[in-house]
Amino acid sequence: MIRKITTALILGSAVALTGCISVLPENVPATVYRLSTPEPSGMVRQEAVIVNVQRPLTPRALSGSEIALSQNRGELVFADGAEWITPVPRLIQDLIVESMDAFEPSLIASRPEDGVRAEFELATEVRTFEANYLSGPEAAPTVIVRLRARLIRSSDRRLVAVDAVGAQARASTNTLGDIVAAYDAAAQEAMANVAQWTAEQVAEFDDPEHDH
């Protein structure tokens, strides 16, 4: 069952989080967090391939802007008084687009709302996007990001490749600031991996020696 409870109960120790994760009344605005953005490289080849990056499919519990925490029993709860700047699906879509722009000059990333004719479509499903208390409720959690990625040729809807891509990062302490920093590190690595995987699959598919 998914339920939102105070962080003091989530983590089992309010003392460990003093000054960082607060139990806030309902009428107090949440602190908003964003993921850092990789710098665009500015290096785009003329023959770059356009990839339409779809909004990821996401489990209902992760489709909002809450910051998810997972306990040892697999129970998913959320940090009180804190949220992402935008819902998780848009957060991940934006970071994939930004990672392609920054790290893969052979690709040009677009979104469906851009109305651009793309040669390929990247569809993803979010499997995990949470801080997991693998070592107990008082230890620093490990943020785990996992996606299933599918690359599809737009012209005939042919499935080109499918794979599981992800990353993880452990928070340096059991405080919200460090947990968000671990989210940032894991998400940056995971989406860079998605961008690299996409570029590799496009290059292999376009290789004249590749069996189409």
Secondary structure, DSSP 8 states (H G I E B T S, - for coil): ------HHHHHS-SGGGTTTS----TTS--EEE------------TT-EEEEE---B--GGGSSSEEEEE-TT--EEEEEEEEESS-HHHHHHHHHHHHHHHH-TTEEEE-GGG----SEEEEEEEEEEEEE-TT-TTS--EEEEEEEEEEEETTTTEEEEEEEEEEEEE-SSSSHHHHHHHHHHHHHHHHHHHHHHHHHHHHHHH-TTS--
